[in-house]
Amino acid sequence: MARKGKRYLDAVKRLDREQLYLPGEAVDLVKSLATARFDETVELAARLGVDPRRADQIVRGSLSLPFGTGRTVRVAVFATGEQAAEARAAGADVVGAEDLVARVEKEGFLEFDVAIATPDMMVQVGRLGRVLGPRGLMPNPRTGTVTVDVAKAVGEYKTGRVEYRTDRVGNVHVPVGKASFDPSSLLANVRTVLEEIQRAKPAASKGRYIRSITLSSTMGPGVHIDPLRLRVTDEELAASA
């Protein structure tokens, strides 16, 4: 078992690991427990009552966080002609067509966090499935990364759009901001993610859907949110401002 650092152990002492908190309380706790010397990312993790081995129970999509993620997102776009020019104008970090496909395929170029492609480029980009798929970088219509409106997609991902997908045991992990965010901004992002996860419930999922939710910073312990009291009210948002 990996040895925990002194900061982590001190943080654990200040937390009741058995208690289930309201979202607003969890945000305040996570911020207070983020004591690293860098601006820690805050992540929400949800354990869902789905069987990800079944295609009709995979929970996947993307959403825009109202206050962004606080991190710089590198975007690569597979496009040609006018759409390539639009992607560059929108701020894409890397733009190319067959040349970019070859660069990824032959040189192992992966210096980007999001890949966007126009529909006509998917024949070539499809060859990169074994490279991009395991890293969660394969463009997909369900997440809005296969689109003719590349400028809009680039803008959304640059300003806070994030993707989510259940892992092999049914967990979803979504970054919701930085520890330096003010409480109201973090709480608004958390509310957006919780609403999206509930909206994305598969029809084939039976029984209890959201089984547990944890909020944590990069170096801090997880704070458990009560899955039966998920609704973040406007009053909570106002109180956290």
C-alpha positions in Angstrom: 0.0 0.0 0.0 1.3 3.5 -0.9 2.4 5.5 2.1 0.3 8.7 2.6 2.0 12.0 3.1 1.8 14.1 6.2 -0.5 16.7 4.6 -3.0 14.0 3.6 -2.9 12.4 7.0 -3.5 15.8 8.7 -6.4 16.4 6.4 -8.0 13.0 7.2 -7.9 13.9 10.9 -10.1 17.0 10.1 -12.7 14.9 8.3 -15.4 12.5 9.4 -15.0 9.8 6.8 -18.3 8.2 7.7 -20.5 11.3 7.4 -22.5 12.1 4.3 -22.5 15.8 3.5 -24.7 18.1 1.5 -23.0 19.4 -1.8 -22.4 22.8 -0.3 -20.8 21.4 2.8 -18.6 19.1 0.7 -17.4 22.0 -1.4 -16.4 23.9 1.7 -14.6 20.9 3.2 -12.7 20.0 0.1 -11.5 23.6 -0.3 -10.3 23.7 3.4 -8.5 20.4 3.0 -6.6 21.4 -0.2 -3.3 22.4 1.3 -0.8 21.5 -1.5 1.6 24.2 -2.8 -0.2 24.1 -6.2 -3.8 24.8 -7.2 -5.4 21.4 -6.9 -8.0 20.2 -9.2 -11.4 19.3 -7.6 -13.0 16.2 -9.0 -16.4 14.6 -8.6 -16.6 10.8 -8.7 -19.9 8.9 -8.8 -20.5 5.2 -8.5 -23.5 4.3 -10.7 -25.8 1.4 -10.6 -25.2 0.4 -14.2 -23.5 -2.6 -15.9 -21.0 -0.9 -18.3 -20.5 -4.3 -20.0 -23.9 -3.7 -21.6 -24.0 -1.1 -24.4 -27.4 0.1 -23.3 -26.1 1.0 -19.8 -23.0 2.9 -20.7 -23.3 6.5 -19.4 -21.4 8.8 -21.7 -21.6 12.4 -22.8 -20.2 15.9 -22.4 -21.3 19.1 -20.7 -20.2 22.7 -20.3 -19.3 23.8 -16.8 -20.7 27.3 -16.1 -17.4 28.4 -14.5 -15.0 26.2 -16.5 -12.4 23.8 -15.2 -9.6 26.3 -14.5 -7.1 24.4 -16.7 -5.7 25.0 -20.1 -7.1 22.5 -22.6 -5.1 21.6 -25.7 -7.4 20.9 -28.7 -6.5 19.1 -31.9 -8.8 19.3 -34.9 -8.9 16.9 -37.9 -10.4 19.0 -40.7 -9.7 20.4 -44.1 -10.3 23.6 -46.1 -12.6 26.2 -44.6 -13.4 24.2 -41.5 -9.6 23.9 -40.8 -9.3 27.7 -41.0 -12.3 28.1 -38.7 -10.7 25.8 -36.2 -7.5 27.8 -36.2 -9.4 31.1 -35.8 -11.3 29.6 -32.8 -8.0 28.8 -31.0 -7.3 25.1 -31.8 -3.8 24.2 -30.8 -3.2 21.7 -33.6 -5.1 21.5 -36.9 -4.5 19.0 -39.8 -6.0 16.3 -42.0 -4.2 13.3 -43.4 -0.9 14.8 -42.2 -2.2 15.0 -38.6 -3.5 11.4 -38.8 -0.1 10.3 -40.0 1.7 12.2 -37.2 -0.4 10.5 -34.6 -0.2 7.1 -36.2 3.5 7.0 -37.1 5.1 9.4 -34.7 2.9 8.8 -31.6 2.0 12.5 -31.4 -0.5 12.9 -28.5 0.1 16.4 -27.2 -3.6 17.3 -26.9 -6.4 16.8 -24.4 -9.3 16.8 -26.8 -9.6 15.6 -30.4 -12.3 17.1 -32.7 -13.0 15.9 -36.2 -15.4 16.7 -39.1 -17.6 13.8 -40.3 -15.7 13.5 -43.6 -12.4 13.0 -41.7 -13.7 10.1 -39.7 -12.7 7.5 -42.3 -9.0 8.5 -41.8 -9.3 9.2 -38.1 -11.0 5.8 -37.6 -7.5 4.2 -38.1 -6.4 5.8 -34.9 -8.9 3.9 -32.7 -6.3 1.8 -31.0 -4.2 4.8 -30.2 -6.9 7.4 -29.2 -9.6 5.1 -27.9 -7.8 3.8 -24.7 -6.8 7.4 -23.9 -10.4 8.7 -24.2 -9.4 10.9 -27.1 -11.4 9.3 -30.0 -13.8 11.8 -31.6 -17.4 10.7 -31.0 -20.7 12.3 -32.1 -22.2 11.6 -28.7 -19.8 14.0 -27.0 -19.9 16.6 -29.8 -16.4 16.0 -31.0 -17.5 14.8 -34.4 -19.2 17.9 -35.9 -19.3 20.2 -38.9 -19.3 23.3 -36.5 -15.6 22.9 -35.4 -15.3 26.5 -34.3 -18.1 26.1 -31.8 -16.7 22.8 -30.5 -13.2 24.3 -30.1 -14.7 27.3 -28.2 -16.7 25.1 -25.9 -13.8 22.8 -24.9 -11.5 25.8 -24.5 -13.9 27.4 -22.1 -14.9 24.5 -19.9 -16.7 21.7 -21.7 -15.8 18.3 -20.3 -16.5 14.7 -21.3 -17.5 11.9 -19.0 -17.9 8.1 -19.4 -18.4 5.2 -17.0 -15.3 3.1 -16.5 -15.3 -0.7 -16.4 -16.8 -0.8 -12.9 -19.4 1.8 -13.4 -17.7 4.9 -12.0 -17.8 8.4 -13.6 -15.0 10.9 -12.9 -15.5 14.6 -13.8 -13.3 17.6 -12.9 -15.4 20.4 -11.5 -12.8 23.2 -11.1 -9.9 24.2 -9.0 -9.5 24.6 -5.2 -8.9 28.3 -5.8 -12.4 28.8 -7.2 -14.8 30.6 -4.9 -17.3 28.3 -3.2 -20.3 29.5 -5.2 -18.5 28.8 -8.5 -17.5 25.3 -7.5 -20.9 24.6 -6.2 -22.5 25.7 -9.5 -20.2 23.4 -11.4 -21.0 20.5 -9.0 -24.8 21.2 -9.5 -24.4 21.1 -13.3 -22.5 17.8 -13.2 -25.0 16.2 -10.8 -28.0 17.3 -13.0 -26.2 15.9 -16.1 -25.5 12.5 -14.5 -29.1 12.2 -13.4 -30.3 13.3 -16.8 -28.1 10.6 -18.5 -29.6 7.7 -16.6 -30.0 4.8 -19.0 -33.5 3.4 -19.4 -32.1 -0.1 -18.9 -30.7 0.8 -15.5 -32.8 -0.7 -12.7 -32.7 -0.1 -9.0 -30.7 2.6 -7.3 -28.9 4.6 -9.9 -26.5 6.9 -8.0 -24.9 4.7 -5.3 -22.2 7.0 -4.0 -20.7 10.4 -4.7 -17.3 11.7 -3.6 -15.7 15.1 -4.0 -12.0 15.5 -3.6 -9.0 17.6 -4.5 -5.9 16.2 -6.2 -4.0 15.6 -3.0 -6.8 15.6 -0.5 -9.1 12.9 1.0 -12.5 12.2 -0.5 -15.6 13.9 1.0 -18.7 11.8 0.7 -21.9 13.5 -0.5 -25.3 12.1 0.5 -26.8 10.6 -2.8 -30.3 11.0 -1.4 -29.8 14.8 -0.9 -28.3 15.8 -4.2 -30.4 18.8 -5.2 -28.3 22.0 -4.9 -30.8 24.8 -4.2 -30.5 28.4 -5.1 -30.5 29.1 -1.4 -27.3 27.0 -1.0 -25.7 28.8 -4.0 -26.5 32.2 -2.4 -25.2 31.1 1.0 -21.9 30.0 -0.6 -21.4 33.3 -2.5 
